[in-house]
């Protein structure tokens, strides 16, 4: 049996969980990023077919950050230079919401290790780490959307280093900036973006959804757009369950 035939058998009957928000007007975004526009520019009534115009930054909705996004010395490490399977692999979920971290707080290495003891599991080399902060509850389309964009806990320098030392493939969260603590719009230093993750080509994913629907382990898949010189890209992430 060919590998693709075996893959078809395995995936064909598997349960799939969508981990992405819908890209739409008024969705939350990083405060300094471009306004998101989804416009039904061409319609059946006027043009005989239907086509929308999208205006948005590379880091809109569920998306991946590449090293070029933050590190000028790695400006050549753009999304179009990586293989399509750059963010595919076995995944482990951390229930970060159990820590009751507040906006601006940093989750410590010790807290991560304690969580792993409770989980009876830990991130392994090649894993994709999914951090469930319980922040999907703040994803809003009305005038309260800014809370999601301006407030979140993050990770300490030692916690970021721990995951990097484990040689993970990627890390993602249901918050807007993954490891970066933010409180009332004030952005604290991001040790993952600057020191531990992107410098080691550990990709960062943000604004994931439905992490609460996942078991401890699953297979994670997402494919970015092949954007020339892209600092990152929107993705359509999903999890394949047993």
Buried (B, 14 or more C-beta within 10 A) or exposed (E): EEEEEEEEEEEEEEEEBBBBBEBEEEBBBBEEBEEBEBEEEEEEEEEEEEEEEEEBBBBBBBBBBBBBBBBEEBEEBBBEBBEEEBBBBBBBBBBBBEBEBEBBBBBBBEBBEEBBEEBEBBBEEEBBBBBBBBBBEBBBEEEEBBBBBBBBBBBBBBBBBBBBEBEBBBBBBBBBBBBBBBBEEEBBEBBBBBBBBBBEBBBBBBBBBBBBBBEEBBBBBBBBBEBEEBBBBBBBBBBBEE
